[in-house]
Amino acid sequence: MDRLTDTFRIAVAQLNPTVGDIAGNLAMARKARAEAAARGADLVLFTELFIAGYPPEDLVLKPAFLVACEEAIRDFAKDTADGGPGVVIGTPLKRASGIHNSVVVLDHGEIIAERYKVDLPNYGEFDEKRVFVAGPHIGGPVNYRGVRIGLPVCEDIWGDLGVCETLAEAGAEILLVTNGSPYHRGKVDRRHQVVIRQVIETGLPILYANMVGGQDELVFDGASFAIQADKSLAFQMPEFAEDLALTVWKREGDTWICAEGPMVRLPENEEADYTACVLGLRDYVNKNGFPGVILGLSGGVDSALCAAMAVDALGAERVRAVMLPYRYTSQGSVEDAEKCARALGCKYDYLPIHEPVEGFMRALEPFFEGTDPGVTEENLQSRTRGTLLMALSNKFGSMVITTGNKSEMSVGYATLYGDMNGGFNPIKDLYKMQVYALCRWRNAHVPVGALGPAGEVIPVSIIEKVPSAELRENQTDQDTLPPYPVLDDILECLVENEMSVDDIVARGHDRALVHRVEHMLYVAEYKRRQAAPGVKITRKNFGRDRRYPITNKFRDRS
C-alpha cells in the first residue's frame, strides 16, 4: 500500500448537493475527485451525508433510498482503484445496529473504513435522533496511507461526549470533520470557537468541511476552514459559494501543519444575511424546477427587497413583478413599484383589482347588509391579489414569492390566502428593521454572484415612506402595531431569547404593550403553520426552530 511521508494534500470539496438526487450527487463527487486528482490531491474530503443530501429527514426510513445510497458509495469506491486520491464522504448506512449517519473512507477500489456519528443533535433545526441511531461506540482513527485520521461527524465536535479527545488518545494525527452546519447570523465565529476548543483539548489540527446550498428553510454557507495545532487559522474557504480547495499539509515532528491553503474574506452582517437569502431562494427555485418567480410589487419596502433578491438570485428575465392597485393604492406607490421594477430590469405588469374586488363585494352584499365595513373588506383586497397571482403562477408555471417579514408574521399582520399566498418567502426570518438595513445595503453593494444590476435598485422613496398596507384611507402600520424599532426589540426578546415579561419591561418597554405583543404572537401561530417556508437567518426561525402549540392558553402574567 502506498504511504504518505511528510506531505499530505487534502482537497476540500465544499459543494452543493441536492437531497434525494443520489445520481446527481455522485456525478458531482466524481467530477470533484477528477479535478482534485489533476491538482495532485492525496485525499478528497466531502461533507456530511453528501450522497443523500442533507438533511434527508424521513427519506432515510425508506429502504429503497438507503439501498440506492449504498450502491452509489460502492460504485464511487471502485473509482479509487485508479491510483488517484482516496475519498472521505458522508452517507446514510443501514447496519445491524440501525440506520447511521455515517462517513466512509474509499481507497484502492473499496470501502476501507466506516465511522458512525455518535452525538446526534436534537435541538433547533435538528431532529436526527428521530431517524438515526447513534454510533454504538467512538470509532478509532483510520490509517489512511500511513496517516492516522480521526473522522468525527459535525455534532461530534460540538457536544460533550469527548469524541475528539478519544480519537486523540487513540493516536489520531489530524481530525477531518464532515459537516452539514446551517447558517444563522454569527455562526462562523461560533464554529471557529468550537473547533479551537477541541484543538486545545486534543492538541491536534482540525479541518472543518461544510456543505453549501439551500435546502428548504435552511441555507448551508460553506465557509470551510482549518485550525492549526497552535490554534491559528490555517485556511478559510468562501462563504455561500461552491469551491474545491487544495490544502497542503506538512509533517513537522509529530504535528501536521497546513502549509498552503486559501484565505478568503468572509461577508459579515447585512452582506451575509442578504447573500444567504439570495442563495436560499435560488436553490429552492432551481432545485424544485420552477422556471422563474412572480410576486406582487406593492411599492412597499418588503416586496421591493424580495424583488431585488429574486433578480439577484435568478436574473431579471426569470422574475415577473405585478402591481395590483385598488382605490386605496397611492399614486406614489404605483410610481415607486414601476421605478423599482425598471431599476431591476425585470418584467413589470399593471393589473388593477377594482372589478374583482367589487364583484366579491356585490356577491357578499346580502350577507353583509347592516354591518359596518372593516377588516373583512380590507382582507378581500389582499385575497383578490393572492388569487390573481396564483392564477398567473398556475397558468405560466412561475412560483409566487410571498413577501411578509418576521415582524408581521410574528403578530399575525398578514392575510391567509392573500398576501401569505406563495411557495417561498426569502425575507420570512428578517424583522422589519433588518429589511430596511438590507435595502440600504443592497443599494450600495452588489453581492458576489448576484445576477442583478449595481446602483440604487430600491428607490429611496420606498425606504423612506411610512409603511402601510394601503387597505383603507390614510392607513399606516402604526395604526395597529407599535413602532417597528420597539416591536422588533420586544419580539426578539420573546422569540429568540424566550425572555420573561419582567425582563423585557426592565429593558424600558411598557408592560401593557409587552403583554399585548406576547398575546398577538401566540394567537398568530395558526397563521404561521400555514405560511410558506423561508430562509433561516436568525438563531430561531418560525418552523424548525420554534414549535409552539396552536391551541395555547398560557400567558406570562408577571
SEGUTOR-635525 format. One line per field, with one value per residue (C-alpha): residue number from 1; residue in one letter; chain; z, y, x. Coordinates in nm, 2 decimals. Example, Ala and Ser with C-alpha at 12.3 -4.5 7.8 and 13.67 -1.06 7.14 Angstrom:
REM SEGUTOR-635525
n = [1|2]
res = [a|s]
chain = [A|A]
pz = [0.78|0.71]
py = [-0.45|-0.11]
px = [1.23|1.37]
END
This chain:
REM SEGUTOR-635525
n = [1|2|3|4|5|6|7|8|9|10|11|12|13|14|15|16|17|18|19|20|21|22|23|24|25|26|27|28|29|30|31|32|33|34|35|36|37|38|39|40|41|42|43|44|45|46|47|48|49|50|51|52|53|54|55|56|57|58|59|60|61|62|63|64|65|66|67|68|69|70|71|72|73|74|75|76|77|78|79|80|81|82|83|84|85|86|87|88|89|90|91|92|93|94|95|96|97|98|99|100|101|102|103|104|105|106|107|108|109|110|111|112|113|114|115|116|117|118|119|120|121|122|123|124|125|126|127|128|129|130|131|132|133|134|135|136|137|138|139|140|141|142|143|144|145|146|147|148|149|150|151|152|153|154|155|156|157|158|159|160|161|162|163|164|165|166|167|168|169|170|171|172|173|174|175|176|177|178|179|180|181|182|183|184|185|186|187|188|189|190|191|192|193|194|195|196|197|198|199|200|201|202|203|204|205|206|207|208|209|210|211|212|213|214|215|216|217|218|219|220|221|222|223|224|225|226|227|228|229|230|231|232|233|234|235|236|237|238|239|240|241|242|243|244|245|246|247|248|249|250|251|252|253|254|255|256|257|258|259|260|261|262|263|264|265|266|267|268|269|270|271|272|273|274|275|276|277|278|279|280|281|282|283|284|285|286|287|288|289|290|291|292|293|294|295|296|297|298|299|300|301|302|303|304|305|306|307|308|309|310|311|312|313|314|315|316|317|318|319|320|321|322|323|324|325|326|327|328|329|330|331|332|333|334|335|336|337|338|339|340|341|342|343|344|345|346|347|348|349|350|351|352|353|354|355|356|357|358|359|360|361|362|363|364|365|366|367|368|369|370|371|372|373|374|375|376|377|378|379|380|381|382|383|384|385|386|387|388|389|390|391|392|393|394|395|396|397|398|399|400|401|402|403|404|405|406|407|408|409|410|411|412|413|414|415|416|417|418|419|420|421|422|423|424|425|426|427|428|429|430|431|432|433|434|435|436|437|438|439|440|441|442|443|444|445|446|447|448|449|450|451|452|453|454|455|456|457|458|459|460|461|462|463|464|465|466|467|468|469|470|471|472|473|474|475|476|477|478|479|480|481|482|483|484|485|486|487|488|489|490|491|492|493|494|495|496|497|498|499|500|501|502|503|504|505|506|507|508|509|510|511|512|513|514|515|516|517|518|519|520|521|522|523|524|525|526|527|528|529|530|531|532|533|534|535|536|537|538|539|540|541|542|543|544|545|546|547|548|549|550|551|552|553|554|555|556|557|558]
res = [m|d|r|l|t|d|t|f|r|i|a|v|a|q|l|n|p|t|v|g|d|i|a|g|n|l|a|m|a|r|k|a|r|a|e|a|a|a|r|g|a|d|l|v|l|f|t|e|l|f|i|a|g|y|p|p|e|d|l|v|l|k|p|a|f|l|v|a|c|e|e|a|i|r|d|f|a|k|d|t|a|d|g|g|p|g|v|v|i|g|t|p|l|k|r|a|s|g|i|h|n|s|v|v|v|l|d|h|g|e|i|i|a|e|r|y|k|v|d|l|p|n|y|g|e|f|d|e|k|r|v|f|v|a|g|p|h|i|g|g|p|v|n|y|r|g|v|r|i|g|l|p|v|c|e|d|i|w|g|d|l|g|v|c|e|t|l|a|e|a|g|a|e|i|l|l|v|t|n|g|s|p|y|h|r|g|k|v|d|r|r|h|q|v|v|i|r|q|v|i|e|t|g|l|p|i|l|y|a|n|m|v|g|g|q|d|e|l|v|f|d|g|a|s|f|a|i|q|a|d|k|s|l|a|f|q|m|p|e|f|a|e|d|l|a|l|t|v|w|k|r|e|g|d|t|w|i|c|a|e|g|p|m|v|r|l|p|e|n|e|e|a|d|y|t|a|c|v|l|g|l|r|d|y|v|n|k|n|g|f|p|g|v|i|l|g|l|s|g|g|v|d|s|a|l|c|a|a|m|a|v|d|a|l|g|a|e|r|v|r|a|v|m|l|p|y|r|y|t|s|q|g|s|v|e|d|a|e|k|c|a|r|a|l|g|c|k|y|d|y|l|p|i|h|e|p|v|e|g|f|m|r|a|l|e|p|f|f|e|g|t|d|p|g|v|t|e|e|n|l|q|s|r|t|r|g|t|l|l|m|a|l|s|n|k|f|g|s|m|v|i|t|t|g|n|k|s|e|m|s|v|g|y|a|t|l|y|g|d|m|n|g|g|f|n|p|i|k|d|l|y|k|m|q|v|y|a|l|c|r|w|r|n|a|h|v|p|v|g|a|l|g|p|a|g|e|v|i|p|v|s|i|i|e|k|v|p|s|a|e|l|r|e|n|q|t|d|q|d|t|l|p|p|y|p|v|l|d|d|i|l|e|c|l|v|e|n|e|m|s|v|d|d|i|v|a|r|g|h|d|r|a|l|v|h|r|v|e|h|m|l|y|v|a|e|y|k|r|r|q|a|a|p|g|v|k|i|t|r|k|n|f|g|r|d|r|r|y|p|i|t|n|k|f|r|d|r|s]
chain = [A|A|A|A|A|A|A|A|A|A|A|A|A|A|A|A|A|A|A|A|A|A|A|A|A|A|A|A|A|A|A|A|A|A|A|A|A|A|A|A|A|A|A|A|A|A|A|A|A|A|A|A|A|A|A|A|A|A|A|A|A|A|A|A|A|A|A|A|A|A|A|A|A|A|A|A|A|A|A|A|A|A|A|A|A|A|A|A|A|A|A|A|A|A|A|A|A|A|A|A|A|A|A|A|A|A|A|A|A|A|A|A|A|A|A|A|A|A|A|A|A|A|A|A|A|A|A|A|A|A|A|A|A|A|A|A|A|A|A|A|A|A|A|A|A|A|A|A|A|A|A|A|A|A|A|A|A|A|A|A|A|A|A|A|A|A|A|A|A|A|A|A|A|A|A|A|A|A|A|A|A|A|A|A|A|A|A|A|A|A|A|A|A|A|A|A|A|A|A|A|A|A|A|A|A|A|A|A|A|A|A|A|A|A|A|A|A|A|A|A|A|A|A|A|A|A|A|A|A|A|A|A|A|A|A|A|A|A|A|A|A|A|A|A|A|A|A|A|A|A|A|A|A|A|A|A|A|A|A|A|A|A|A|A|A|A|A|A|A|A|A|A|A|A|A|A|A|A|A|A|A|A|A|A|A|A|A|A|A|A|A|A|A|A|A|A|A|A|A|A|A|A|A|A|A|A|A|A|A|A|A|A|A|A|A|A|A|A|A|A|A|A|A|A|A|A|A|A|A|A|A|A|A|A|A|A|A|A|A|A|A|A|A|A|A|A|A|A|A|A|A|A|A|A|A|A|A|A|A|A|A|A|A|A|A|A|A|A|A|A|A|A|A|A|A|A|A|A|A|A|A|A|A|A|A|A|A|A|A|A|A|A|A|A|A|A|A|A|A|A|A|A|A|A|A|A|A|A|A|A|A|A|A|A|A|A|A|A|A|A|A|A|A|A|A|A|A|A|A|A|A|A|A|A|A|A|A|A|A|A|A|A|A|A|A|A|A|A|A|A|A|A|A|A|A|A|A|A|A|A|A|A|A|A|A|A|A|A|A|A|A|A|A|A|A|A|A|A|A|A|A|A|A|A|A|A|A|A|A|A|A|A|A|A|A|A|A|A|A|A|A|A|A|A|A|A|A|A|A|A|A|A|A|A|A|A|A|A|A|A|A|A|A|A|A|A|A|A|A|A|A|A|A|A|A|A|A|A|A|A|A|A|A|A|A|A|A|A|A|A|A|A|A|A|A|A|A|A]
pz = [0.00|-0.08|0.21|0.27|0.43|0.52|0.28|0.28|0.01|0.11|-0.14|0.04|-0.16|-0.05|-0.28|-0.32|-0.32|-0.36|-0.11|-0.28|-0.61|-0.55|-0.91|-0.94|-0.61|-0.72|-1.05|-0.87|-0.64|-0.93|-1.11|-0.79|-0.74|-1.10|-1.05|-0.72|-0.89|-1.16|-0.89|-0.71|-0.41|-0.19|-0.04|-0.12|0.18|0.11|0.36|0.59|0.42|0.08|-0.13|0.02|0.06|0.39|0.58|0.43|0.71|0.67|0.34|0.54|0.67|0.32|0.25|-0.13|-0.05|0.17|-0.08|-0.36|-0.14|-0.05|-0.42|-0.51|-0.25|-0.37|-0.73|-0.62|-0.43|-0.75|-0.90|-0.64|-0.79|-1.05|-0.80|-0.76|-0.44|-0.18|-0.06|0.27|0.22|0.42|0.36|0.55|0.61|0.74|0.96|1.22|1.49|1.30|1.04|1.09|0.98|0.85|0.69|0.48|0.35|0.00|-0.14|-0.37|-0.52|-0.19|0.13|0.37|0.68|0.81|1.10|1.26|1.41|1.79|1.90|1.72|1.76|1.87|1.91|1.69|1.33|1.40|1.49|1.40|1.69|1.52|1.21|1.30|1.56|1.73|1.67|1.92|2.01|1.91|1.61|1.63|1.38|1.03|0.89|0.56|0.36|0.68|0.84|1.13|1.06|1.30|1.15|1.38|1.22|1.28|1.62|1.74|1.79|1.94|2.23|2.54|2.46|2.43|2.07|1.96|2.29|2.25|1.89|2.00|2.28|2.03|1.82|1.56|1.40|1.23|1.26|0.94|1.02|0.78|0.84|0.74|0.95|0.85|0.86|1.11|1.19|1.38|1.30|1.15|1.47|1.67|1.46|1.50|1.88|1.89|1.68|1.88|2.20|2.05|1.93|2.28|2.43|2.17|2.06|1.70|1.39|1.28|0.93|0.92|0.58|0.55|0.27|0.08|-0.06|0.02|0.14|0.21|0.50|0.57|0.40|0.43|0.40|0.35|0.49|0.54|0.74|0.95|1.28|1.33|1.64|1.76|1.74|1.44|1.14|0.88|0.58|0.51|0.22|0.08|0.23|0.02|-0.28|-0.41|-0.41|-0.43|-0.24|-0.23|0.11|0.16|0.50|0.61|0.89|1.14|1.41|1.55|1.41|1.08|0.97|0.70|0.47|0.18|0.15|0.06|0.29|0.18|0.33|0.46|0.44|0.76|0.90|0.62|0.34|0.49|0.56|0.21|0.04|0.25|0.14|-0.23|-0.21|-0.03|-0.29|-0.59|-0.47|-0.37|-0.72|-0.92|-0.73|-0.74|-1.12|-1.13|-1.45|-1.25|-0.99|-0.97|-0.69|-0.61|-0.61|-0.39|-0.38|-0.02|0.12|0.18|-0.18|-0.32|-0.12|-0.23|-0.60|-0.56|-0.41|-0.68|-0.96|-0.79|-0.74|-1.08|-1.32|-1.43|-1.72|-1.47|-1.24|-1.30|-1.08|-1.08|-0.94|-0.83|-0.73|-0.58|-0.48|-0.17|-0.35|-0.37|-0.69|-0.51|-0.46|-0.82|-0.93|-0.68|-0.79|-1.15|-1.08|-0.87|-1.15|-1.41|-1.20|-1.15|-1.52|-1.45|-1.63|-1.48|-1.52|-1.41|-1.31|-1.13|-0.90|-0.88|-1.08|-0.90|-0.55|-0.63|-0.77|-0.44|-0.25|-0.46|-0.41|-0.03|-0.01|0.10|0.38|0.50|0.49|0.80|0.91|0.91|0.67|0.84|0.83|0.63|0.34|0.37|0.36|0.04|-0.14|-0.02|-0.11|-0.45|-0.51|-0.39|-0.62|-0.92|-0.85|-0.80|-1.13|-1.32|-1.14|-1.23|-1.60|-1.66|-1.41|-1.21|-0.84|-0.63|-0.38|-0.06|0.09|0.46|0.71|1.05|1.24|1.06|1.07|1.45|1.53|1.25|1.05|0.73|0.55|0.50|0.13|0.04|0.09|0.25|-0.07|-0.23|-0.24|-0.07|0.13|0.12|0.40|0.63|0.91|0.88|1.12|0.97|1.07|0.92|0.60|0.59|0.67|0.38|0.14|0.22|0.20|-0.14|-0.29|-0.20|-0.29|-0.54|-0.37|-0.50|-0.76|-0.79|-1.13|-1.07|-1.16|-0.95|-0.82|-0.65|-0.72|-0.44|-0.47|-0.16|-0.17|-0.09|0.20|0.35|0.32|0.62|0.60|0.51|0.38|0.19|0.25|0.37|0.35|0.53|0.68|0.84|1.00|1.33|1.34|1.46|1.56|1.78|1.60|1.44|1.64|1.96|1.82|1.68|2.01|2.21|1.95|1.96|2.34|2.32|2.02|2.01|2.38|2.54|2.80|3.07|3.06|3.37|3.19|2.88|3.08|3.25|2.91|2.91|2.74|2.86|3.04|2.88|2.54|2.61|2.72|2.40|2.17|2.35|2.30|1.93|1.89|2.04|1.87|1.53|1.55|1.33|1.05|1.07|1.04|0.70|0.58|0.30|0.40|0.41|0.46|0.82|0.92|1.30|1.57|1.60|1.30|1.28|1.18|1.25|1.55|1.72|1.76|1.97|2.00|1.81|2.09|2.38|2.67|2.85|2.90|3.11|3.37|3.55]
py = [0.00|0.35|0.56|0.93|1.05|1.42|1.58|1.53|1.71|1.73|1.86|2.00|1.97|2.24|2.16|2.19|1.85|1.81|1.60|1.28|1.33|1.04|1.01|1.38|1.40|1.11|1.27|1.59|1.40|1.22|1.55|1.70|1.39|1.41|1.78|1.71|1.43|1.67|1.90|1.63|1.56|1.26|1.27|1.44|1.54|1.58|1.68|1.52|1.28|1.42|1.13|1.16|1.54|1.70|1.68|1.38|1.36|1.07|0.96|0.76|0.55|0.43|0.11|0.18|0.51|0.35|0.08|0.35|0.55|0.25|0.13|0.48|0.47|0.13|0.25|0.55|0.33|0.14|0.47|0.48|0.17|0.41|0.50|0.86|1.03|0.85|0.98|1.07|1.12|1.11|0.87|0.70|0.34|0.07|-0.18|-0.44|-0.18|0.05|0.34|0.55|0.90|0.77|0.87|0.62|0.61|0.49|0.39|0.12|0.04|-0.04|0.10|0.07|0.22|0.32|0.55|0.65|0.98|0.94|1.26|1.31|1.66|1.70|2.08|2.37|2.27|1.92|1.61|1.33|1.11|1.06|0.89|0.78|0.56|0.68|0.50|0.22|0.35|0.61|0.45|0.49|0.66|0.53|0.45|0.63|0.57|0.59|0.89|0.82|1.04|1.09|1.13|1.30|1.40|1.75|1.74|1.51|1.81|2.03|1.82|1.68|1.32|1.35|1.22|1.43|1.36|0.99|1.00|1.19|0.94|0.66|0.80|1.03|1.28|1.50|1.54|1.57|1.68|1.64|1.89|2.00|2.31|2.57|2.94|3.19|3.53|3.49|3.12|3.13|3.28|3.02|2.73|2.87|2.89|2.52|2.40|2.60|2.44|2.10|2.19|2.30|1.97|1.74|1.92|1.82|2.02|2.01|2.05|2.15|2.09|2.23|2.19|2.49|2.55|2.59|2.31|2.43|2.67|2.60|2.76|2.59|2.85|2.65|2.87|2.55|2.61|2.45|2.54|2.46|2.28|2.61|2.75|2.97|2.98|2.75|2.84|2.98|2.89|3.12|3.15|3.09|2.96|2.62|2.56|2.29|2.39|2.21|2.23|2.11|1.97|1.91|1.69|1.87|1.62|1.47|1.75|1.82|2.19|2.34|2.50|2.60|2.68|2.96|3.26|3.42|3.73|3.63|3.86|3.99|4.13|4.26|4.13|3.78|3.79|3.92|3.66|3.38|3.49|3.50|3.16|3.01|3.15|3.04|2.69|2.65|2.77|2.58|2.25|2.23|2.30|2.63|2.84|3.16|3.36|3.61|3.85|4.14|4.46|4.70|5.00|4.90|4.80|4.43|4.35|4.57|4.38|4.05|4.16|4.26|3.93|3.74|3.92|3.87|3.50|3.42|3.70|3.97|3.75|3.50|3.75|3.90|4.18|4.27|4.59|4.52|4.86|4.93|5.26|5.30|5.24|5.58|5.72|5.73|5.35|5.29|5.51|5.35|5.00|5.07|5.26|4.96|4.71|4.92|4.96|4.58|4.52|4.26|4.22|4.45|4.42|4.65|4.46|4.67|4.48|4.71|4.49|4.16|4.32|4.49|4.17|3.99|4.28|4.25|3.88|3.92|4.22|4.02|3.86|4.18|4.41|4.61|4.56|4.82|4.78|4.67|4.41|4.17|4.41|4.50|4.13|4.09|4.32|4.11|3.78|3.91|3.99|3.65|3.48|3.67|3.60|3.23|3.22|3.37|3.12|2.84|2.94|3.01|2.80|3.06|3.02|3.30|3.47|3.58|3.89|3.92|3.99|3.83|4.12|4.09|3.71|3.72|3.93|3.80|4.12|3.92|3.77|3.40|3.32|3.67|3.83|3.50|3.31|3.17|2.90|3.06|3.37|3.50|3.75|3.54|3.54|3.91|4.16|4.49|4.70|4.43|4.47|4.84|4.77|4.52|4.76|5.03|4.78|4.64|4.99|5.05|4.70|4.41|4.08|3.83|3.61|3.83|3.85|4.19|4.54|4.77|5.10|5.21|4.92|5.00|5.37|5.57|5.69|5.33|5.31|5.65|5.63|5.55|5.17|5.10|4.81|5.07|4.88|5.19|5.56|5.71|5.37|5.32|5.01|5.20|5.23|4.87|4.80|4.98|5.15|4.88|4.95|4.89|4.59|4.43|4.45|4.30|4.02|3.94|3.91|3.69|3.47|3.44|3.48|3.34|3.63|3.69|3.99|4.13|4.11|4.28|4.55|4.61|4.70|5.00|4.87|4.94|4.64|4.65|4.67|4.37|4.17|4.28|4.18|3.84|3.77|3.87|3.64|3.34|3.38|3.41|3.06|2.91|3.15|3.07|2.70|2.77|3.01|2.94|2.82|3.09|3.13|3.09|3.39|3.43|3.18|3.09|3.09|3.00|2.64|2.42|2.61|2.72|2.47|2.62|2.47|2.64|2.59|2.76|2.95|3.03|3.39|3.53|3.73|3.86]
px = [0.00|0.13|0.24|0.24|0.56|0.58|0.33|-0.04|-0.25|-0.62|-0.88|-1.18|-1.50|-1.73|-2.02|-2.40|-2.57|-2.94|-3.14|-3.25|-3.06|-2.82|-2.71|-2.66|-2.46|-2.25|-2.17|-2.08|-1.85|-1.68|-1.62|-1.47|-1.24|-1.12|-1.03|-0.86|-0.66|-0.55|-0.42|-0.23|-0.45|-0.39|-0.74|-1.08|-1.29|-1.66|-1.93|-2.19|-2.44|-2.32|-2.45|-2.80|-2.81|-2.86|-3.09|-3.26|-3.52|-3.76|-3.61|-3.37|-3.66|-3.73|-3.53|-3.50|-3.33|-3.08|-3.00|-2.95|-2.71|-2.50|-2.49|-2.37|-2.10|-1.98|-1.97|-1.77|-1.53|-1.44|-1.32|-1.04|-0.88|-0.72|-0.44|-0.57|-0.69|-0.89|-1.22|-1.39|-1.76|-2.08|-2.37|-2.65|-2.59|-2.81|-2.63|-2.73|-2.71|-2.95|-2.95|-2.65|-2.54|-2.20|-1.88|-1.68|-1.33|-1.28|-0.94|-0.79|-1.13|-1.31|-1.46|-1.17|-1.35|-1.69|-1.75|-2.08|-2.19|-2.21|-2.36|-2.70|-2.83|-3.19|-3.25|-3.34|-3.35|-3.21|-3.40|-3.16|-3.25|-3.58|-3.43|-3.08|-2.92|-2.61|-2.29|-2.25|-1.90|-1.65|-1.46|-1.09|-0.86|-0.83|-0.49|-0.50|-0.18|0.02|-0.16|-0.40|-0.70|-0.99|-1.33|-1.58|-1.91|-2.05|-2.22|-1.95|-1.72|-1.99|-2.12|-1.96|-1.92|-1.54|-1.53|-1.23|-1.04|-1.10|-0.97|-0.66|-0.59|-0.63|-0.35|-0.52|-0.28|-0.53|-0.91|-1.12|-1.48|-1.76|-2.04|-2.39|-2.40|-2.66|-2.63|-2.75|-2.61|-2.28|-2.25|-1.90|-1.75|-1.92|-1.78|-1.43|-1.47|-1.59|-1.30|-1.05|-1.18|-1.13|-0.78|-0.69|-0.83|-0.66|-0.35|-0.44|-0.51|-0.88|-1.01|-1.38|-1.55|-1.90|-2.15|-2.31|-2.65|-3.02|-3.25|-3.60|-3.57|-3.20|-2.90|-2.57|-2.30|-1.98|-1.70|-1.49|-1.17|-0.90|-0.74|-0.37|-0.25|-0.12|-0.48|-0.42|-0.64|-0.49|-0.71|-1.05|-1.27|-1.55|-1.90|-2.21|-2.02|-1.91|-1.53|-1.27|-0.97|-0.64|-0.47|-0.11|-0.01|0.35|0.46|0.68|0.78|0.46|0.24|0.08|0.10|-0.11|0.15|-0.08|-0.45|-0.69|-0.75|-1.08|-1.25|-1.60|-1.91|-2.05|-2.37|-2.60|-2.39|-2.40|-2.78|-2.86|-2.64|-2.80|-3.14|-3.04|-2.88|-3.18|-3.42|-3.21|-3.17|-3.54|-3.65|-3.39|-3.38|-3.76|-3.76|-3.95|-3.89|-3.90|-4.09|-4.37|-4.45|-4.68|-4.48|-4.68|-4.44|-4.35|-4.02|-4.08|-4.18|-3.91|-3.64|-3.79|-3.78|-3.42|-3.33|-3.52|-3.33|-3.00|-3.08|-3.23|-3.17|-3.41|-3.55|-3.69|-3.87|-4.21|-4.34|-4.71|-4.86|-5.22|-5.37|-5.71|-5.87|-5.65|-5.33|-5.15|-5.01|-4.67|-4.68|-4.77|-4.48|-4.24|-4.32|-4.27|-3.94|-3.82|-3.90|-3.73|-3.42|-3.40|-3.48|-3.75|-4.08|-4.34|-4.72|-5.00|-5.32|-5.59|-5.81|-6.11|-6.35|-6.29|-6.30|-6.62|-6.76|-6.68|-6.85|-7.16|-7.18|-7.15|-7.38|-7.68|-7.48|-7.31|-7.61|-7.64|-7.28|-7.00|-6.70|-6.39|-6.11|-6.31|-6.34|-5.97|-5.88|-6.08|-5.84|-5.54|-5.71|-5.80|-5.44|-5.34|-5.59|-5.47|-5.10|-5.18|-5.37|-5.07|-4.85|-5.08|-5.10|-4.73|-4.55|-4.36|-4.37|-4.53|-4.29|-4.46|-4.32|-4.41|-4.13|-4.08|-4.23|-4.56|-4.56|-4.49|-4.80|-5.03|-5.02|-5.08|-5.38|-5.42|-5.49|-5.40|-5.05|-4.94|-5.00|-4.69|-4.43|-4.13|-4.05|-3.69|-3.74|-3.95|-3.69|-3.60|-3.75|-3.88|-3.58|-3.35|-3.54|-3.47|-3.10|-3.07|-3.24|-2.99|-2.70|-2.82|-2.84|-2.47|-2.34|-2.37|-2.33|-2.08|-2.25|-2.56|-2.72|-2.88|-2.76|-2.55|-2.68|-3.00|-3.23|-3.47|-3.59|-3.51|-3.87|-3.98|-3.73|-3.83|-4.21|-4.43|-4.52|-4.88|-5.08|-5.29|-5.62|-5.81|-5.78|-5.47|-5.38|-5.04|-4.89|-4.86|-5.24|-5.23|-4.87|-4.62|-4.33|-4.12|-3.80|-4.00|-4.19|-3.88|-3.70|-3.99|-4.02|-3.66|-3.68|-3.98|-3.89|-3.51|-3.44|-3.76|-3.74|-4.00|-4.23|-4.05|-3.71|-3.85|-4.01|-3.67|-3.53|-3.76|-4.07|-4.43|-4.57|-4.92|-4.75|-4.53|-4.84|-5.02|-4.74|-4.70|-5.07|-5.05|-4.75|-4.93|-5.27|-5.10|-4.95|-5.22|-5.13|-4.76|-4.84|-4.99|-4.71|-4.47|-4.12|-3.85|-3.47|-3.35|-3.14|-3.18|-3.09|-3.46|-3.69|-4.06|-4.09|-3.79|-3.66|-3.98|-4.26|-4.53|-4.88|-5.16|-5.41|-5.23|-5.38|-5.05|-4.96|-4.68|-4.87|-4.56]
END
